């Protein structure tokens, strides 16, 4: 079945219909209208899969997708235009330009934590660039996967955009196919498998992974504001966010004050009993619930720590006086646990961060311009914020992606179009002038002339 889908898409792509601007624009508008019509269905699916409230579902998934679609619809014509560039004098008389062409048949593999947004956002880039696409939603988020299939089936023929449901077996079969591009969002371990499989067909890929993203708070920060913004970024979607602050590095002199603010903000956001708060979500499944609970060291727990296996809910939890040897620092948490380590000076904080692989995100709360400059210039990470958390990905004007072990490739806005395109470099030469110096027979005089042009 999967083999047939890819074959049909290849045949359809070769007909050239997706190359047309009007076709792409119509496809994007159709997708946008369908999402609006199914807004409540999407919200219901996200609530069933992850316990997301209506406002969180719109704010962090549906609304972001609609914003990205609006941006692509507005700018598509400009993206598709040939881009003129300067021509070297040595190529007189001619003009040079770059033409973007679609890659062909692409695969989008999305994760379960933001199952709607992280399936549709890359697809917007694939459609904008003129590709055919196979979308593989996350099997853990089964309700959202079903609504994704319903929406895309209503909008598009299977030979243009297709959805493949299922788990590991389907993933394995998809990775055996020859695609022209693979866009994968998920864990580092699975990302390595995707990269290995793609290499057999020399298939280019984008990997959006994760890692232990640090949050650093120094004594110059506005502690009240920092506490509120950290609590939002850390416990959104119960910490099941690839760019969530994974651990906190706090300057020792302000740790106790900051902790008091942080505890207060968490209580204000989620109530005194988050396990009974219907607007607070839950962990995706029992497997991840048990893994996360196993990371809670009761002796170091200074806030929260309770859980309910029946509802798959874990309280926002703070662990203090954590060391690099603790199990919670050995892996990406991907849950509502915040480990805290303190530092005496900023060099110590940088040293701790550099003991890990380069993270997908970094968050710095500081009003010291030298400290800000230090982190931006000397610490490598995918992207991040100064004096806030996670909002750097909520824009179509900047790319989002990792570096090193946290992934490679970037998308959102124009970068999504570029991601699924190949740029053809073209020189168009005119016939009425043909400089003879490049042709045989060569002479000393010709060499002198060439050196005038090429130096």
N, C-alpha and C positions, 0 to 999 in steps of 0.2 A: 504493500500500500504506500509506504513512504517513498519507495523507489519510483512508483508511478507518479506521485505528486511532484517530485523533483523533475522528473522527465517532462511532465505536462507543462510545468512552469518554464523549463528551458525552451520548449517549443514555442510557448506564448511570448516569452521575452524576445526570441529571435524574429518574431513578426514585427517588432519595432513600435508597437502601440504605446508602450510606456515612455517612449522618448519624447512624446508630445507634451508641451506645457499645459494645454487645456485638459488633457487626460490626467496629469498629475494634480492639477489644481482641483478638478472635480472630485478626485479620489480623497484629497485632504478634507474638502468641505463635506463630503458624504460621511466621512469618519467622524468629523466634529459634530454633525447633526445627530448621528446615531448615538454618540456618547451622551449628548444632552438628553435625548429621548429615554435613554436607559440609566439616567443618573441614580434613580432610586434603586434600581436593580443592582447596580454596582455597589452602592452603599450597603444594601442588605447582604450581598456576598462578602464584602469586607468585614462586616460585623460577624457573620457566621464563622469566617476563617480566622480572624484575629481579634474580634471584639472591638473593632474600631468604631468610635462614635461617628455620627453623621458629619459633624463639623471637621473632625480629624480626617475622615475619608475624603472630604472635599478639599480641605486645605493641603494635605500632603500627597494626594493622588489625583483625583478627578480634576481639580482646579489647575494643577500644574500641567496636566496633559492638555487641557483646553487652552491654556496660555501658550504652550509650545506650538499647538496647532495654529493658533491665531498668528503667531510670529512667522511660522513657515508659510502660511497662506499669503501674508503681507509681503514677504521678501522673496518668494520663490522665483519670480520673473528675473529679479536682479541676480540671484544665485546662478541661474541657468545661462545668463549672457556670457559670451566670450569676453575674456579679460585681456585688454591690450597691455603689452609691456614694452619697454624700450628695446630697440634693436641696436646691437653693436655696429660701429662704423664699418667694421670689416665685412659685414653682411649687406652693405649698400648695393642695390637699393631694394629694400624689402620691408615687410612689417611682421611683427611677432605677436602672438596671442596664445591664450590658454583656453582650451575647451574642456568642460567637465562632462564626462560620460558615465552612465551607470555601470556598476560592476557586473550585474547580471542577476543571478539567483542567490539570495542571501538567507542566512539562518539567524534568527534572534532567539536566544535562550535566556529566559528570565527567572528570577528567584521568587521565593514565597513571602518575603518580608514586606515588600511594596509590590504586590503581585500585579496590580493593574498598571500603575505608572511605569514600572520597569519593563513591562512588555510592550506598551504602546509608545513610549517616548522614542526608543530606538527605531520602531517601525515608522514613525513619522519621518525620520531621516531617510530610511530606505525608500519610502514612497516618494518623498521629495526629490531624491536623486534619480528616480526612474527605474528602480529595481522591482523584481518579483521577490516575494518573501514568504518564508515558512516561519511561523511563530510557535515556539514551544514554551507554553506557560508552566509554572511550577506545579508539580503534582500535589504538594502538601496543601496548597491553597486551592482546593478542588472547586469550591463554589465560584471563586473569582475566575478560575480557568474556564469554567462553563459559560460565564457571561461574556468573557473575552471571545470565546468561540462563537457565541450567538451574534455578537455585534459584528465581528469581522465576516461572518458568513452572510449576514444581511447586506453588508456593504460591498463585498467583493466576490468574484468568482474564484474557485479554488485554484485555478491555473494562474491566478495573479497573486492573491494573498491567501495562505492556508494556515490553519491551526492544527497542530498535532498534540493530542492529549496523551497522558500516560506518565510512566515513571522511568526507572533506570533502563528498562528494555528498549523503550522508544528513544531515549536519549542516546543509547549506544548505537541504535540503528541509524539515527540521524547523523551521527558523527562518522559513520562509514560512507556517507554520500559525499559527492564532490560538489561543494558549494563554492561560490565566488567570493564569499565573505562570511565570517561567523562573528556575531556579536554576543558575548557571554557576560552575564552578571551573576556572581555567586561566590562561592568559597575559593580559597587559594588552592586547596587540594583538587577540587573538580576542575578549576581553571587550568591546572597543569595537565590534566587528562585531555581537556579540550585542545590545548596547545599542541600536545603530542599527536593527537589524531589529525589536526589540521595540517601539521607539518608534512604528513605523508602525501598530501595533495598540493603542497605549497600554497595552502589557502591562507590569506591574510586574516588577522583576527583583531578584535578589541576585547580586552579583558578588564572588566570592572570588578575588582575584588574587595579587599578590606584590610584588616590589620588592627593593631592596637593604637588607636588614635588618641593622643594625649590632650589634656587640657591643663594649661599652666596659668596659675593665678599668683601674681606678686603683690607686694605690699602697697604699690601705687594704684592698684585697681580700685574701681568703685565696687566694694564688696557686696553691697545689697543688690545692685544690678547684675553683677557677675553670678551671684547665687541663683537669681531668677532665671537668667538665660541658660545657665548650666543645667538647672533642673528641667527646663523645657527640652533642651537638646538631648539630654541623657535619657529621659524617661518617656519621650515621644515613642509611641508604638511599643511600649514596654522595653525600651532599649534595643529593640530588634531593628536597628538602623545601621547600615554599613559605615556611615560617617558619624555615628554617635560618639561622644567622648567616652573612651574606654576606661581611662583612669585619670585621676586628678593629681597634679603636682602643685602643692600649695606652699608658699613661703611660710616658714615656721612661725614667724612673729605674728602672723595674722590668721593662723589656722583655726584657733578656737572661736574667734569672732566670726570668721567665714562659715564655720560649721553651724553655728547657731542660726545664721541667716538661711543657710541651705535647708536645714531641717524645717524651719518655719515656712519657706517657700514650697517645699514638697507637701506639707500638710495643707497649705492654702490651695494647692492645685488638685490634690487627690483625696483630701479629707483625712480624718483621723483613722479611718479604716478603709484603705484603698481596695481591700479584697471584696468589699460590698459596694464599691462605686461602679455603677453601670457604664460610666463614661471612661473608665480605665480598662484598657484591653487585656488580652491574655496571651500567653505563650502559644506558639503555633501547634505544638503537639506534645505528647508525653515524653518522647525521646529528648527533646530540647528542654522541657520542664525539668526532668531529672538531672540532666547535665548541668543546668544553671544552678539548681538547688545544691548540687554537689560542690559548687564553688564558694558557697557561703560558709565562712569560718565563724561560728557562733561566738568564739572568744574575741574576735576583732569586730564584731557587729555592734555599731553604735546607734543604728537607726534602722527600723524595719526588720526584715529577716523572715517574716512569716510567709506562708504559702498555702495554697489550697489545690491539691492535685485534681480534685473533682472539676473545678472550674479552670484549671491551668493558670491560675493567677499567682504572681509573686509580688510582694510589696516592694516599692522603691526601697532599696537597701544601701546603706553606707557601711563600708569596712574601713576602719582607721588603723594606722600604724602597720600598713601592709609592707611587705618586703618583696624583692624580686624573686625570692624563692617560694613564695606562696603560689598555690595552684591557680588562683584567680589571675595571676600575672603571667601564666605560662601559655595562655591561649586568648583569642579574641572572645570576649564575654558574650556579646550579642544577647543581652538581657538586662534587667533593671538592677544591676549591682554596680556600685561605684566604689572602687578601691582608692584609698588616699595614701599618698606618700608626701612627706614634707621635705623641704630643702632649705639650706642656709643661704646659698647664693645662686645666681642664675646659671653659673657654670655647672653646678651639680645637677640642675634640672636638665640641661642640654645633654650631659653625660648619660643620664638615665634614659632619655629618649633615644639616644644613639646606640643603646644596647639592643634595641629591637630593629627589625626590618623597617624600611621606610613606610610610614603609615599613609593611609588614604587621606586622612585629614589631621589638622592640628589647630588647636584653639588657644589663643593667648589673651589673657585679660591683664592688661598693663597700660598705664598712661605714660610710661617712660619711653620716649622716642628711641633712645639707644637700644633698649631691650627689644622693642618692636623690630628695629633694623637688624639686630643680631639674629633673631629667629627667622626673619624673612630671607636673609642672605646666607646663613650658615647651617640651617636645618632643612633637610629635604623631606618634602611631603607632597601629596597630591594636590591639595588645596585646603583652604580653611578660612578662619575669621580672626580678626583682632577685635576683642571686646564683644563677641557674640559666638553662637554655635550654629552649625549646620546650614545657615541660610545662604551660603555661597553657592549651593547647588540649585537654588530656586530662581534661576535667571537664564534667559536665552541669550544673553549678551556675553557670557563667559563660558568657556569649556569646562566640563567636569570629567575628571579621570584620575587615575593613580599613577604611581611611579615605582619602578622596581617591583618588589613583592606585592605591592597593593594594586598592581595592574598596569596596563599601558593602552594608550589610545584615549581620545577625548571626544565628547559629544555634547549636545545642546545647541540649539540655534543653528547658525551657519556651519558649525563644526559637525553637526549631525549630517548635514548635506555632504560635507567634505569626506566624512567617515565612509560613506557608502558610494563615493565617486572616485573615478580615476581622472586626473588632470592630464590632458594631452597637450604637449607643447608643440606649437606649430609655427613655422617660418614660411611666409608666403612671399616668394621671390618674384620680382618683376622682370620682364624679358628685354626691356629696351636698354638696359645697362648690364654688361657682363664683364667685370674686371678680370683681366687675363692673368693676374699675378699668381693665382692658385693652381694654374694648369702647368703641366710639363710642356716644354723643357724648362728646368729651373736654372737660375743664374744668380750671380752675386747681387745684381741690381734688384732682382725680385726678392731676395732675402732681406735686403735693406728696407724695401717697401713693406714687407710683411712685419718687420720689427717695428715700423712706425704705427701699424694698426694694433699689434698684439704686444703690449708691454704693461 
